[in-house]
Amino acid sequence: YEALSYTWGSDIIPEDITIGEQFKLKVRPNLHTALRYLKVPNRDLFLWVDAICINQSDSQEKSDQV
């Protein structure tokens, strides 16, 4: 997998993404744009994204991951 750090940025107007075929998640616009540019047709992309994989409302978890 590859790591992508995209926690920061504007909180306004979150964008929807779909993970797999059914799991929907709201992300910040800057992460949405990055994911669109990283997507390669007909190829799986395995990412670890801090904004998705770390509970951003848990200060202890964020501190442990940094």
CHARMM-style PDB file with segment names, atoms N, HN, CA, C and O in Angstrom:
ATOM      1  N   TYR     1       0.840  -1.187   0.000  1.00  0.00      PROA
ATOM      2  CA  TYR     1       0.000   0.000   0.000  1.00  0.00      PROA
ATOM      3  C   TYR     1       0.876   1.238   0.000  1.00  0.00      PROA
ATOM      4  O   TYR     1       2.072   1.169   0.281  1.00  0.00      PROA
ATOM      5  N   GLU     2       0.275   2.353  -0.314  1.00  0.00      PROA
ATOM      6  HN  GLU     2      -0.697   2.409  -0.542  1.00  0.00      PROA
ATOM      7  CA  GLU     2       0.951   3.637  -0.277  1.00  0.00      PROA
ATOM      8  C   GLU     2       0.240   4.498   0.760  1.00  0.00      PROA
ATOM      9  O   GLU     2      -0.954   4.329   1.007  1.00  0.00      PROA
ATOM     10  N   ALA     3       0.980   5.419   1.362  1.00  0.00      PROA
ATOM     11  HN  ALA     3       1.950   5.556   1.161  1.00  0.00      PROA
ATOM     12  CA  ALA     3       0.407   6.295   2.385  1.00  0.00      PROA
ATOM     13  C   ALA     3       0.146   7.671   1.799  1.00  0.00      PROA
ATOM     14  O   ALA     3       0.918   8.177   0.984  1.00  0.00      PROA
ATOM     15  N   LEU     4      -0.943   8.258   2.227  1.00  0.00      PROA
ATOM     16  HN  LEU     4      -1.570   7.847   2.889  1.00  0.00      PROA
ATOM     17  CA  LEU     4      -1.314   9.590   1.779  1.00  0.00      PROA
ATOM     18  C   LEU     4      -1.779  10.370   3.000  1.00  0.00      PROA
ATOM     19  O   LEU     4      -2.698   9.949   3.703  1.00  0.00      PROA
ATOM     20  N   SER     5      -1.141  11.504   3.247  1.00  0.00      PROA
ATOM     21  HN  SER     5      -0.395  11.846   2.676  1.00  0.00      PROA
ATOM     22  CA  SER     5      -1.501  12.323   4.401  1.00  0.00      PROA
ATOM     23  C   SER     5      -2.313  13.514   3.919  1.00  0.00      PROA
ATOM     24  O   SER     5      -1.785  14.431   3.289  1.00  0.00      PROA
ATOM     25  N   TYR     6      -3.596  13.487   4.220  1.00  0.00      PROA
ATOM     26  HN  TYR     6      -4.025  12.743   4.731  1.00  0.00      PROA
ATOM     27  CA  TYR     6      -4.489  14.532   3.741  1.00  0.00      PROA
ATOM     28  C   TYR     6      -5.527  14.918   4.770  1.00  0.00      PROA
ATOM     29  O   TYR     6      -6.696  15.097   4.426  1.00  0.00      PROA
ATOM     30  N   THR     7      -5.130  15.052   6.023  1.00  0.00      PROA
ATOM     31  HN  THR     7      -4.181  14.907   6.302  1.00  0.00      PROA
ATOM     32  CA  THR     7      -6.067  15.428   7.067  1.00  0.00      PROA
ATOM     33  C   THR     7      -6.428  16.901   7.007  1.00  0.00      PROA
ATOM     34  O   THR     7      -7.585  17.260   7.223  1.00  0.00      PROA
ATOM     35  N   TRP     8      -5.469  17.751   6.720  1.00  0.00      PROA
ATOM     36  HN  TRP     8      -4.529  17.459   6.544  1.00  0.00      PROA
ATOM     37  CA  TRP     8      -5.699  19.185   6.779  1.00  0.00      PROA
ATOM     38  C   TRP     8      -6.518  19.659   5.592  1.00  0.00      PROA
ATOM     39  O   TRP     8      -6.754  18.927   4.631  1.00  0.00      PROA
ATOM     40  N   GLY     9      -6.941  20.909   5.696  1.00  0.00      PROA
ATOM     41  HN  GLY     9      -6.749  21.503   6.477  1.00  0.00      PROA
ATOM     42  CA  GLY     9      -7.733  21.496   4.620  1.00  0.00      PROA
ATOM     43  C   GLY     9      -9.071  21.985   5.144  1.00  0.00      PROA
ATOM     44  O   GLY     9      -9.374  21.856   6.331  1.00  0.00      PROA
ATOM     45  N   SER    10      -9.830  22.523   4.287  1.00  0.00      PROA
ATOM     46  HN  SER    10      -9.584  22.628   3.323  1.00  0.00      PROA
ATOM     47  CA  SER    10     -11.110  23.111   4.631  1.00  0.00      PROA
ATOM     48  C   SER    10     -12.118  22.051   5.059  1.00  0.00      PROA
ATOM     49  O   SER    10     -12.171  20.959   4.492  1.00  0.00      PROA
ATOM     50  N   ASP    11     -12.909  22.387   6.058  1.00  0.00      PROA
ATOM     51  HN  ASP    11     -12.866  23.274   6.518  1.00  0.00      PROA
ATOM     52  CA  ASP    11     -13.981  21.496   6.518  1.00  0.00      PROA
ATOM     53  C   ASP    11     -15.268  21.711   5.718  1.00  0.00      PROA
ATOM     54  O   ASP    11     -16.238  20.972   5.887  1.00  0.00      PROA
ATOM     55  N   ILE    12     -15.275  22.705   4.865  1.00  0.00      PROA
ATOM     56  HN  ILE    12     -14.488  23.305   4.727  1.00  0.00      PROA
ATOM     57  CA  ILE    12     -16.523  23.033   4.172  1.00  0.00      PROA
ATOM     58  C   ILE    12     -16.798  22.082   3.008  1.00  0.00      PROA
ATOM     59  O   ILE    12     -15.883  21.568   2.365  1.00  0.00      PROA
ATOM     60  N   ILE    13     -18.049  21.873   2.769  1.00  0.00      PROA
ATOM     61  HN  ILE    13     -18.793  22.290   3.291  1.00  0.00      PROA
ATOM     62  CA  ILE    13     -18.569  21.106   1.637  1.00  0.00      PROA
ATOM     63  C   ILE    13     -17.806  19.799   1.414  1.00  0.00      PROA
ATOM     64  O   ILE    13     -17.056  19.680   0.445  1.00  0.00      PROA
ATOM     65  N   PRO    14     -17.991  18.824   2.296  1.00  0.00      PROA
ATOM     66  CA  PRO    14     -17.326  17.540   2.074  1.00  0.00      PROA
ATOM     67  C   PRO    14     -17.840  16.855   0.808  1.00  0.00      PROA
ATOM     68  O   PRO    14     -18.989  17.032   0.403  1.00  0.00      PROA
ATOM     69  N   GLU    15     -16.964  16.079   0.208  1.00  0.00      PROA
ATOM     70  HN  GLU    15     -16.031  15.936   0.538  1.00  0.00      PROA
ATOM     71  CA  GLU    15     -17.284  15.352  -1.024  1.00  0.00      PROA
ATOM     72  C   GLU    15     -17.495  13.882  -0.681  1.00  0.00      PROA
ATOM     73  O   GLU    15     -16.908  13.380   0.278  1.00  0.00      PROA
ATOM     74  N   ASP    16     -18.315  13.196  -1.444  1.00  0.00      PROA
ATOM     75  HN  ASP    16     -18.791  13.603  -2.223  1.00  0.00      PROA
ATOM     76  CA  ASP    16     -18.555  11.764  -1.243  1.00  0.00      PROA
ATOM     77  C   ASP    16     -17.568  10.935  -2.047  1.00  0.00      PROA
ATOM     78  O   ASP    16     -17.265  11.252  -3.197  1.00  0.00      PROA
ATOM     79  N   ILE    17     -17.063   9.858  -1.421  1.00  0.00      PROA
ATOM     80  HN  ILE    17     -17.309   9.601  -0.486  1.00  0.00      PROA
ATOM     81  CA  ILE    17     -16.295   8.854  -2.142  1.00  0.00      PROA
ATOM     82  C   ILE    17     -16.922   7.498  -1.838  1.00  0.00      PROA
ATOM     83  O   ILE    17     -17.617   7.337  -0.835  1.00  0.00      PROA
ATOM     84  N   THR    18     -16.676   6.543  -2.696  1.00  0.00      PROA
ATOM     85  HN  THR    18     -16.111   6.674  -3.511  1.00  0.00      PROA
ATOM     86  CA  THR    18     -17.142   5.182  -2.484  1.00  0.00      PROA
ATOM     87  C   THR    18     -15.931   4.269  -2.405  1.00  0.00      PROA
ATOM     88  O   THR    18     -15.066   4.289  -3.281  1.00  0.00      PROA
ATOM     89  N   ILE    19     -15.878   3.477  -1.357  1.00  0.00      PROA
ATOM     90  HN  ILE    19     -16.581   3.461  -0.645  1.00  0.00      PROA
ATOM     91  CA  ILE    19     -14.793   2.517  -1.157  1.00  0.00      PROA
ATOM     92  C   ILE    19     -15.371   1.140  -1.427  1.00  0.00      PROA
ATOM     93  O   ILE    19     -16.379   0.751  -0.838  1.00  0.00      PROA
ATOM     94  N   GLY    20     -14.723   0.406  -2.324  1.00  0.00      PROA
ATOM     95  HN  GLY    20     -13.904   0.723  -2.802  1.00  0.00      PROA
ATOM     96  CA  GLY    20     -15.304  -0.858  -2.749  1.00  0.00      PROA
ATOM     97  C   GLY    20     -16.533  -0.545  -3.587  1.00  0.00      PROA
ATOM     98  O   GLY    20     -16.510   0.360  -4.421  1.00  0.00      PROA
ATOM     99  N   GLU    21     -17.574  -1.276  -3.369  1.00  0.00      PROA
ATOM    100  HN  GLU    21     -17.592  -2.011  -2.692  1.00  0.00      PROA
ATOM    101  CA  GLU    21     -18.782  -1.021  -4.147  1.00  0.00      PROA
ATOM    102  C   GLU    21     -19.918  -0.446  -3.320  1.00  0.00      PROA
ATOM    103  O   GLU    21     -20.920  -0.003  -3.881  1.00  0.00      PROA
ATOM    104  N   GLN    22     -19.784  -0.443  -1.977  1.00  0.00      PROA
ATOM    105  HN  GLN    22     -18.970  -0.803  -1.521  1.00  0.00      PROA
ATOM    106  CA  GLN    22     -20.931  -0.037  -1.170  1.00  0.00      PROA
ATOM    107  C   GLN    22     -20.628   0.975  -0.074  1.00  0.00      PROA
ATOM    108  O   GLN    22     -21.534   1.697   0.345  1.00  0.00      PROA
ATOM    109  N   PHE    23     -19.397   1.057   0.405  1.00  0.00      PROA
ATOM    110  HN  PHE    23     -18.661   0.471   0.065  1.00  0.00      PROA
ATOM    111  CA  PHE    23     -19.086   1.904   1.550  1.00  0.00      PROA
ATOM    112  C   PHE    23     -18.871   3.341   1.089  1.00  0.00      PROA
ATOM    113  O   PHE    23     -17.943   3.623   0.331  1.00  0.00      PROA
ATOM    114  N   LYS    24     -19.735   4.255   1.551  1.00  0.00      PROA
ATOM    115  HN  LYS    24     -20.489   4.027   2.167  1.00  0.00      PROA
ATOM    116  CA  LYS    24     -19.614   5.668   1.187  1.00  0.00      PROA
ATOM    117  C   LYS    24     -19.084   6.464   2.375  1.00  0.00      PROA
ATOM    118  O   LYS    24     -19.396   6.178   3.531  1.00  0.00      PROA
ATOM    119  N   LEU    25     -18.282   7.460   2.061  1.00  0.00      PROA
ATOM    120  HN  LEU    25     -18.028   7.693   1.122  1.00  0.00      PROA
ATOM    121  CA  LEU    25     -17.621   8.256   3.085  1.00  0.00      PROA
ATOM    122  C   LEU    25     -17.494   9.687   2.592  1.00  0.00      PROA
ATOM    123  O   LEU    25     -17.286   9.917   1.400  1.00  0.00      PROA
ATOM    124  N   LYS    26     -17.618  10.648   3.494  1.00  0.00      PROA
ATOM    125  HN  LYS    26     -17.787  10.461   4.462  1.00  0.00      PROA
ATOM    126  CA  LYS    26     -17.418  12.051   3.148  1.00  0.00      PROA
ATOM    127  C   LYS    26     -15.972  12.432   3.471  1.00  0.00      PROA
ATOM    128  O   LYS    26     -15.461  12.119   4.546  1.00  0.00      PROA
ATOM    129  N   VAL    27     -15.323  13.110   2.524  1.00  0.00      PROA
ATOM    130  HN  VAL    27     -15.738  13.364   1.651  1.00  0.00      PROA
ATOM    131  CA  VAL    27     -13.938  13.551   2.713  1.00  0.00      PROA
ATOM    132  C   VAL    27     -13.836  15.017   2.314  1.00  0.00      PROA
ATOM    133  O   VAL    27     -14.710  15.554   1.633  1.00  0.00      PROA
ATOM    134  N   ARG    28     -12.756  15.651   2.750  1.00  0.00      PROA
ATOM    135  HN  ARG    28     -12.047  15.215   3.303  1.00  0.00      PROA
ATOM    136  CA  ARG    28     -12.535  17.048   2.401  1.00  0.00      PROA
ATOM    137  C   ARG    28     -12.215  17.176   0.913  1.00  0.00      PROA
ATOM    138  O   ARG    28     -11.706  16.241   0.295  1.00  0.00      PROA
ATOM    139  N   PRO    29     -12.516  18.338   0.350  1.00  0.00      PROA
ATOM    140  CA  PRO    29     -12.307  18.526  -1.089  1.00  0.00      PROA
ATOM    141  C   PRO    29     -10.877  18.253  -1.557  1.00  0.00      PROA
ATOM    142  O   PRO    29     -10.688  17.713  -2.647  1.00  0.00      PROA
ATOM    143  N   ASN    30      -9.861  18.616  -0.757  1.00  0.00      PROA
ATOM    144  HN  ASN    30     -10.015  19.056   0.128  1.00  0.00      PROA
ATOM    145  CA  ASN    30      -8.482  18.398  -1.208  1.00  0.00      PROA
ATOM    146  C   ASN    30      -8.154  16.909  -1.314  1.00  0.00      PROA
ATOM    147  O   ASN    30      -7.432  16.508  -2.228  1.00  0.00      PROA
ATOM    148  N   LEU    31      -8.665  16.088  -0.405  1.00  0.00      PROA
ATOM    149  HN  LEU    31      -9.251  16.415   0.336  1.00  0.00      PROA
ATOM    150  CA  LEU    31      -8.454  14.648  -0.490  1.00  0.00      PROA
ATOM    151  C   LEU    31      -9.217  14.071  -1.677  1.00  0.00      PROA
ATOM    152  O   LEU    31      -8.700  13.216  -2.396  1.00  0.00      PROA
ATOM    153  N   HSD    32     -10.425  14.529  -1.878  1.00  0.00      PROA
ATOM    154  HN  HSD    32     -10.846  15.223  -1.294  1.00  0.00      PROA
ATOM    155  CA  HSD    32     -11.227  14.068  -3.018  1.00  0.00      PROA
ATOM    156  C   HSD    32     -10.470  14.323  -4.331  1.00  0.00      PROA
ATOM    157  O   HSD    32     -10.411  13.449  -5.195  1.00  0.00      PROA
ATOM    158  N   THR    33      -9.906  15.498  -4.471  1.00  0.00      PROA
ATOM    159  HN  THR    33      -9.954  16.209  -3.769  1.00  0.00      PROA
ATOM    160  CA  THR    33      -9.146  15.839  -5.679  1.00  0.00      PROA
ATOM    161  C   THR    33      -7.922  14.943  -5.819  1.00  0.00      PROA
ATOM    162  O   THR    33      -7.646  14.443  -6.909  1.00  0.00      PROA
ATOM    163  N   ALA    34      -7.187  14.734  -4.733  1.00  0.00      PROA
ATOM    164  HN  ALA    34      -7.411  15.140  -3.847  1.00  0.00      PROA
ATOM    165  CA  ALA    34      -6.005  13.870  -4.784  1.00  0.00      PROA
ATOM    166  C   ALA    34      -6.374  12.456  -5.207  1.00  0.00      PROA
ATOM    167  O   ALA    34      -5.682  11.859  -6.032  1.00  0.00      PROA
ATOM    168  N   LEU    35      -7.446  11.916  -4.659  1.00  0.00      PROA
ATOM    169  HN  LEU    35      -8.008  12.402  -3.989  1.00  0.00      PROA
ATOM    170  CA  LEU    35      -7.863  10.557  -5.006  1.00  0.00      PROA
ATOM    171  C   LEU    35      -8.274  10.457  -6.473  1.00  0.00      PROA
ATOM    172  O   LEU    35      -7.995   9.453  -7.128  1.00  0.00      PROA
ATOM    173  N   ARG    36      -8.927  11.482  -6.986  1.00  0.00      PROA
ATOM    174  HN  ARG    36      -9.153  12.299  -6.454  1.00  0.00      PROA
ATOM    175  CA  ARG    36      -9.305  11.477  -8.399  1.00  0.00      PROA
ATOM    176  C   ARG    36      -8.071  11.422  -9.299  1.00  0.00      PROA
ATOM    177  O   ARG    36      -8.062  10.707 -10.301  1.00  0.00      PROA
ATOM    178  N   TYR    37      -7.027  12.177  -8.941  1.00  0.00      PROA
ATOM    179  HN  TYR    37      -7.034  12.757  -8.127  1.00  0.00      PROA
ATOM    180  CA  TYR    37      -5.819  12.205  -9.760  1.00  0.00      PROA
ATOM    181  C   TYR    37      -4.986  10.934  -9.622  1.00  0.00      PROA
ATOM    182  O   TYR    37      -4.268  10.568 -10.552  1.00  0.00      PROA
ATOM    183  N   LEU    38      -5.069  10.259  -8.481  1.00  0.00      PROA
ATOM    184  HN  LEU    38      -5.652  10.557  -7.725  1.00  0.00      PROA
ATOM    185  CA  LEU    38      -4.298   9.039  -8.266  1.00  0.00      PROA
ATOM    186  C   LEU    38      -4.957   7.811  -8.890  1.00  0.00      PROA
ATOM    187  O   LEU    38      -4.291   6.802  -9.126  1.00  0.00      PROA
ATOM    188  N   LYS    39      -6.238   7.890  -9.154  1.00  0.00      PROA
ATOM    189  HN  LYS    39      -6.779   8.710  -8.963  1.00  0.00      PROA
ATOM    190  CA  LYS    39      -6.979   6.739  -9.685  1.00  0.00      PROA
ATOM    191  C   LYS    39      -6.483   6.378 -11.088  1.00  0.00      PROA
ATOM    192  O   LYS    39      -6.357   7.232 -11.966  1.00  0.00      PROA
ATOM    193  N   VAL    40      -6.208   5.097 -11.265  1.00  0.00      PROA
ATOM    194  HN  VAL    40      -6.310   4.404 -10.552  1.00  0.00      PROA
ATOM    195  CA  VAL    40      -5.803   4.566 -12.566  1.00  0.00      PROA
ATOM    196  C   VAL    40      -6.885   3.577 -13.006  1.00  0.00      PROA
ATOM    197  O   VAL    40      -7.196   2.642 -12.268  1.00  0.00      PROA
ATOM    198  N   PRO    41      -7.460   3.768 -14.188  1.00  0.00      PROA
ATOM    199  CA  PRO    41      -8.518   2.856 -14.648  1.00  0.00      PROA
ATOM    200  C   PRO    41      -8.043   1.399 -14.694  1.00  0.00      PROA
ATOM    201  O   PRO    41      -6.911   1.109 -15.081  1.00  0.00      PROA
ATOM    202  N   ASN    42      -8.921   0.510 -14.298  1.00  0.00      PROA
ATOM    203  HN  ASN    42      -9.841   0.746 -13.983  1.00  0.00      PROA
ATOM    204  CA  ASN    42      -8.663  -0.941 -14.348  1.00  0.00      PROA
ATOM    205  C   ASN    42      -7.495  -1.385 -13.478  1.00  0.00      PROA
ATOM    206  O   ASN    42      -6.862  -2.401 -13.766  1.00  0.00      PROA
ATOM    207  N   ARG    43      -7.208  -0.648 -12.435  1.00  0.00      PROA
ATOM    208  HN  ARG    43      -7.722   0.178 -12.202  1.00  0.00      PROA
ATOM    209  CA  ARG    43      -6.126  -1.024 -11.519  1.00  0.00      PROA
ATOM    210  C   ARG    43      -6.551  -0.711 -10.093  1.00  0.00      PROA
ATOM    211  O   ARG    43      -7.029   0.386  -9.806  1.00  0.00      PROA
ATOM    212  N   ASP    44      -6.372  -1.686  -9.197  1.00  0.00      PROA
ATOM    213  HN  ASP    44      -5.983  -2.577  -9.430  1.00  0.00      PROA
ATOM    214  CA  ASP    44      -6.664  -1.444  -7.787  1.00  0.00      PROA
ATOM    215  C   ASP    44      -5.585  -0.546  -7.201  1.00  0.00      PROA
ATOM    216  O   ASP    44      -4.416  -0.632  -7.577  1.00  0.00      PROA
ATOM    217  N   LEU    45      -5.991   0.311  -6.281  1.00  0.00      PROA
ATOM    218  HN  LEU    45      -6.941   0.381  -5.975  1.00  0.00      PROA
ATOM    219  CA  LEU    45      -5.073   1.210  -5.603  1.00  0.00      PROA
ATOM    220  C   LEU    45      -5.271   1.013  -4.108  1.00  0.00      PROA
ATOM    221  O   LEU    45      -6.376   1.192  -3.595  1.00  0.00      PROA
ATOM    222  N   PHE    46      -4.213   0.648  -3.417  1.00  0.00      PROA
ATOM    223  HN  PHE    46      -3.316   0.503  -3.834  1.00  0.00      PROA
ATOM    224  CA  PHE    46      -4.280   0.407  -1.983  1.00  0.00      PROA
ATOM    225  C   PHE    46      -3.602   1.564  -1.270  1.00  0.00      PROA
ATOM    226  O   PHE    46      -2.391   1.761  -1.379  1.00  0.00      PROA
ATOM    227  N   LEU    47      -4.411   2.332  -0.530  1.00  0.00      PROA
ATOM    228  HN  LEU    47      -5.394   2.173  -0.441  1.00  0.00      PROA
ATOM    229  CA  LEU    47      -3.901   3.513   0.166  1.00  0.00      PROA
ATOM    230  C   LEU    47      -4.203   3.440   1.651  1.00  0.00      PROA
ATOM    231  O   LEU    47      -5.224   2.893   2.067  1.00  0.00      PROA
ATOM    232  N   TRP    48      -3.308   3.996   2.437  1.00  0.00      PROA
ATOM    233  HN  TRP    48      -2.478   4.440   2.099  1.00  0.00      PROA
ATOM    234  CA  TRP    48      -3.552   4.266   3.849  1.00  0.00      PROA
ATOM    235  C   TRP    48      -3.608   5.780   3.926  1.00  0.00      PROA
ATOM    236  O   TRP    48      -2.603   6.459   3.717  1.00  0.00      PROA
ATOM    237  N   VAL    49      -4.805   6.314   4.231  1.00  0.00      PROA
ATOM    238  HN  VAL    49      -5.622   5.762   4.400  1.00  0.00      PROA
ATOM    239  CA  VAL    49      -5.009   7.764   4.256  1.00  0.00      PROA
ATOM    240  C   VAL    49      -5.332   8.177   5.683  1.00  0.00      PROA
ATOM    241  O   VAL    49      -6.314   7.714   6.263  1.00  0.00      PROA
ATOM    242  N   ASP    50      -4.498   9.057   6.252  1.00  0.00      PROA
ATOM    243  HN  ASP    50      -3.701   9.434   5.782  1.00  0.00      PROA
ATOM    244  CA  ASP    50      -4.685   9.433   7.651  1.00  0.00      PROA
ATOM    245  C   ASP    50      -6.079   9.988   7.926  1.00  0.00      PROA
ATOM    246  O   ASP    50      -6.655   9.710   8.977  1.00  0.00      PROA
ATOM    247  N   ALA    51      -6.621  10.758   7.008  1.00  0.00      PROA
ATOM    248  HN  ALA    51      -6.153  10.983   6.154  1.00  0.00      PROA
ATOM    249  CA  ALA    51      -7.947  11.346   7.211  1.00  0.00      PROA
ATOM    250  C   ALA    51      -9.040  10.293   7.302  1.00  0.00      PROA
ATOM    251  O   ALA    51     -10.108  10.554   7.856  1.00  0.00      PROA
ATOM    252  N   ILE    52      -8.781   9.104   6.764  1.00  0.00      PROA
ATOM    253  HN  ILE    52      -7.913   8.893   6.314  1.00  0.00      PROA
ATOM    254  CA  ILE    52      -9.767   8.023   6.791  1.00  0.00      PROA
ATOM    255  C   ILE    52      -9.416   6.991   7.859  1.00  0.00      PROA
ATOM    256  O   ILE    52     -10.302   6.499   8.558  1.00  0.00      PROA
ATOM    257  N   CYS    53      -8.142   6.662   7.989  1.00  0.00      PROA
ATOM    258  HN  CYS    53      -7.423   7.062   7.421  1.00  0.00      PROA
ATOM    259  CA  CYS    53      -7.723   5.551   8.852  1.00  0.00      PROA
ATOM    260  C   CYS    53      -7.526   5.937  10.317  1.00  0.00      PROA
ATOM    261  O   CYS    53      -7.512   5.064  11.184  1.00  0.00      PROA
ATOM    262  N   ILE    54      -7.375   7.221  10.604  1.00  0.00      PROA
ATOM    263  HN  ILE    54      -7.386   7.931   9.900  1.00  0.00      PROA
ATOM    264  CA  ILE    54      -7.201   7.682  11.986  1.00  0.00      PROA
ATOM    265  C   ILE    54      -8.474   8.413  12.411  1.00  0.00      PROA
ATOM    266  O   ILE    54      -8.984   9.261  11.679  1.00  0.00      PROA
ATOM    267  N   ASN    55      -8.973   8.082  13.584  1.00  0.00      PROA
ATOM    268  HN  ASN    55      -8.558   7.394  14.179  1.00  0.00      PROA
ATOM    269  CA  ASN    55     -10.141   8.772  14.124  1.00  0.00      PROA
ATOM    270  C   ASN    55      -9.742  10.209  14.437  1.00  0.00      PROA
ATOM    271  O   ASN    55      -9.060  10.467  15.429  1.00  0.00      PROA
ATOM    272  N   GLN    56     -10.165  11.140  13.593  1.00  0.00      PROA
ATOM    273  HN  GLN    56     -10.718  10.930  12.787  1.00  0.00      PROA
ATOM    274  CA  GLN    56      -9.750  12.534  13.718  1.00  0.00      PROA
ATOM    275  C   GLN    56     -10.349  13.238  14.933  1.00  0.00      PROA
ATOM    276  O   GLN    56      -9.883  14.318  15.296  1.00  0.00      PROA
ATOM    277  N   SER    57     -11.346  12.671  15.557  1.00  0.00      PROA
ATOM    278  HN  SER    57     -11.725  11.794  15.261  1.00  0.00      PROA
ATOM    279  CA  SER    57     -11.928  13.291  16.755  1.00  0.00      PROA
ATOM    280  C   SER    57     -11.326  12.726  18.039  1.00  0.00      PROA
ATOM    281  O   SER    57     -11.741  13.108  19.134  1.00  0.00      PROA
ATOM    282  N   ASP    58     -10.352  11.821  17.919  1.00  0.00      PROA
ATOM    283  HN  ASP    58     -10.015  11.511  17.030  1.00  0.00      PROA
ATOM    284  CA  ASP    58      -9.701  11.210  19.083  1.00  0.00      PROA
ATOM    285  C   ASP    58      -8.258  11.697  19.167  1.00  0.00      PROA
ATOM    286  O   ASP    58      -7.391  11.208  18.442  1.00  0.00      PROA
ATOM    287  N   SER    59      -8.002  12.659  20.053  1.00  0.00      PROA
ATOM    288  HN  SER    59      -8.706  13.056  20.641  1.00  0.00      PROA
ATOM    289  CA  SER    59      -6.661  13.255  20.180  1.00  0.00      PROA
ATOM    290  C   SER    59      -5.594  12.224  20.520  1.00  0.00      PROA
ATOM    291  O   SER    59      -4.476  12.294  20.009  1.00  0.00      PROA
ATOM    292  N   GLN    60      -5.929  11.277  21.372  1.00  0.00      PROA
ATOM    293  HN  GLN    60      -6.838  11.220  21.787  1.00  0.00      PROA
ATOM    294  CA  GLN    60      -4.962  10.252  21.757  1.00  0.00      PROA
ATOM    295  C   GLN    60      -4.577   9.382  20.565  1.00  0.00      PROA
ATOM    296  O   GLN    60      -3.396   9.108  20.354  1.00  0.00      PROA
ATOM    297  N   GLU    61      -5.553   8.951  19.795  1.00  0.00      PROA
ATOM    298  HN  GLU    61      -6.513   9.173  19.966  1.00  0.00      PROA
ATOM    299  CA  GLU    61      -5.259   8.127  18.612  1.00  0.00      PROA
ATOM    300  C   GLU    61      -4.413   8.896  17.605  1.00  0.00      PROA
ATOM    301  O   GLU    61      -3.464   8.354  17.038  1.00  0.00      PROA
ATOM    302  N   LYS    62      -4.761  10.163  17.386  1.00  0.00      PROA
ATOM    303  HN  LYS    62      -5.531  10.604  17.847  1.00  0.00      PROA
ATOM    304  CA  LYS    62      -3.968  10.972  16.443  1.00  0.00      PROA
ATOM    305  C   LYS    62      -2.540  11.099  16.946  1.00  0.00      PROA
ATOM    306  O   LYS    62      -1.601  10.984  16.159  1.00  0.00      PROA
ATOM    307  N   SER    63      -2.357  11.335  18.238  1.00  0.00      PROA
ATOM    308  HN  SER    63      -3.120  11.429  18.877  1.00  0.00      PROA
ATOM    309  CA  SER    63      -1.026  11.464  18.815  1.00  0.00      PROA
ATOM    310  C   SER    63      -0.237  10.162  18.692  1.00  0.00      PROA
ATOM    311  O   SER    63       0.952  10.190  18.374  1.00  0.00      PROA
ATOM    312  N   ASP    64      -0.879   9.034  18.938  1.00  0.00      PROA
ATOM    313  HN  ASP    64      -1.844   9.012  19.197  1.00  0.00      PROA
ATOM    314  CA  ASP    64      -0.217   7.720  18.830  1.00  0.00      PROA
ATOM    315  C   ASP    64       0.230   7.443  17.396  1.00  0.00      PROA
ATOM    316  O   ASP    64       1.279   6.832  17.189  1.00  0.00      PROA
ATOM    317  N   GLN    65      -0.534   7.873  16.419  1.00  0.00      PROA
ATOM    318  HN  GLN    65      -1.386   8.369  16.587  1.00  0.00      PROA
ATOM    319  CA  GLN    65      -0.218   7.589  15.023  1.00  0.00      PROA
ATOM    320  C   GLN    65       0.889   8.479  14.480  1.00  0.00      PROA
ATOM    321  O   GLN    65       1.603   8.091  13.555  1.00  0.00      PROA
ATOM    322  N   VAL    66       1.035   9.664  15.046  1.00  0.00      PROA
ATOM    323  HN  VAL    66       0.456   9.979  15.798  1.00  0.00      PROA
ATOM    324  CA  VAL    66       2.087  10.578  14.593  1.00  0.00      PROA
ATOM    325  C   VAL    66       3.363  10.145  15.212  1.00  0.00      PROA
ATOM    326  OT1 VAL    66       4.402  10.763  14.981  1.00  0.00      PROA
TER     327      VAL     66
END
